[in-house]
Amino acid sequence: MKRESFLVLLGVLIILSPFSGLPLSWLTWVLLCMGVIVVIIGITLRRDRHDREVAVVPSDT
């Protein structure tokens, strides 16, 4: 699964999490973990975009 698709799936799970029926103590930790995963995916997507942009720019050497 691509990172973009996984990010959308996590977003849907986060939206549906209040209706999951989990105890609030569990829900707090689940949402924290999902948030960390979203941040990691965002950082890797940004790094990949930056690497692609740098690869396109020709060097002046």
C-alpha positions, 0 to 999 in steps of 0.5 A: 500500500502506498504511503498516500493511501495509508495516510488516507486510511489513517485519517478515516480511522481517526475520524471514526475513532470516537465511535469505536467504543474503546475506553477513553484511556485506550482511545488516547493511546490509539490516537497518539500512535496514529498521530505519530504515524501520520507525522512520520508519513508526512516527513517521509513524503516531504523528504521524497519530494525534496529529493526529487526536486534536488535531483531535477536541478542540474549542478553548475560544476 
